[in-house]
Amino acid sequence: MSLTLHFHPLSSFCWKALIALYEIGVPFTPKLVDLGNPAERAALLQLWPIGKFPVLQDDARGEIVPESSIVIEYLDRHYLGRTRLLPADADKALQTRLRDRFYDLYVHLPMQKIMLDRLRPEGPKDPHGVEEARAQLRTSYAMIERQMAGGAWAMGDDFSLADCAAAPSLFYGSMAQPFGDGETNLAAYLERLKARPSFARVLKEAKPYFNMVPKER
Ligand SMILES: N[C@@H](CCC(=O)N[C@@H](CS)C(=O)NCC(=O)O)C(=O)O
């Protein structure tokens, strides 16, 4: 088996890559990285000096592929399987990348800001930054609510890279900043994502680690 995914089962950006791997149906070796273990952290830094996962290692092609969106495009290009995650049409592919960027930058990152602030001790907490992140999430949720008025998935009828990005960011996002009462399209979209077999499998595999998710204090 040529592919190894360096990951952690609770990491939201790793979920993005895992969803893609399960959608495509390509075999891979999951390599759980404990960043608290100095040797494992050093091994990840050897692969990708930024030190963030997911990182895909492809021994057959001699490639190290970091960054969840790039991992997914790489898989779509070289290991195309059951599900095509980037449309063949260039304009549709551009729109799909835009939705992926939207979910990463304007849902995933503010969600992370709120969740990670919960882990900070009382003194160095950043209430201003958290409030900005909440405002960003409220704006993004309102946009998604309108986008999801028609069509099952982020790009319409076909599941894509954009849905891989949406699933983890909305799952944890709903814990960081709950959806508004009127945001029924958004809530229904998250339920569809949770029921999708690829994401349902990711959630099942992450369940034993859920006690490590930071709670609001
Ligand atoms: N832009 C990166 C973000 C990856 C990222 O933030 N990963 C987090 C886990 S969800 C991580 O590795 N955190 C460990 C750290 O920052 O030390 C991607 O899309 O893969």
The ligand as an SDF file (V2000), in Angstrom:
LIG
                    3D

 20 19  0  0  0  0  0  0  0  0999 V2000
   -4.1080   24.6190    6.4160 N   0  0  0  0  0  0  0  0  0  0  0  0
   -3.8610   23.3360    7.0300 C   0  0  0  0  0  0  0  0  0  0  0  0
   -4.3010   23.4170    8.4890 C   0  0  0  0  0  0  0  0  0  0  0  0
   -3.9150   22.1690    9.2500 C   0  0  0  0  0  0  0  0  0  0  0  0
   -4.1270   22.3280   10.7440 C   0  0  0  0  0  0  0  0  0  0  0  0
   -4.3770   23.4190   11.2800 O   0  0  0  0  0  0  0  0  0  0  0  0
   -4.0180   21.1920   11.4540 N   0  0  0  0  0  0  0  0  0  0  0  0
   -4.1020   21.2240   12.8920 C   0  0  0  0  0  0  0  0  0  0  0  0
   -5.0410   20.1270   13.3800 C   0  0  0  0  0  0  0  0  0  0  0  0
   -6.7320   20.3940   12.8990 S   0  0  0  0  0  0  0  0  0  0  0  0
   -2.7430   20.9370   13.4790 C   0  0  0  0  0  0  0  0  0  0  0  0
   -1.9280   20.2430   12.8990 O   0  0  0  0  0  0  0  0  0  0  0  0
   -2.4950   21.4580   14.6820 N   0  0  0  0  0  0  0  0  0  0  0  0
   -1.3000   21.1720   15.4000 C   0  0  0  0  0  0  0  0  0  0  0  0
   -0.4790   22.3740   15.7070 C   0  0  0  0  0  0  0  0  0  0  0  0
   -0.8090   23.4840   15.2110 O   0  0  0  0  0  0  0  0  0  0  0  0
    0.4810   22.2180   16.4590 O   0  0  0  0  0  0  0  0  0  0  0  0
   -4.6090   22.2390    6.2640 C   0  0  0  0  0  0  0  0  0  0  0  0
   -5.5800   22.5580    5.5500 O   0  0  0  0  0  0  0  0  0  0  0  0
   -4.2110   21.0680    6.3240 O   0  0  0  0  0  0  0  0  0  0  0  0
  1  2  1  0
  2  3  1  0
  2 18  1  0
  3  4  1  0
  4  5  1  0
  5  6  2  0
  5  7  1  0
  7  8  1  0
  8  9  1  0
  8 11  1  0
  9 10  1  0
 11 12  2  0
 11 13  1  0
 13 14  1  0
 14 15  1  0
 15 16  2  0
 15 17  1  0
 18 19  2  0
 18 20  1  0
M  END
$$$$
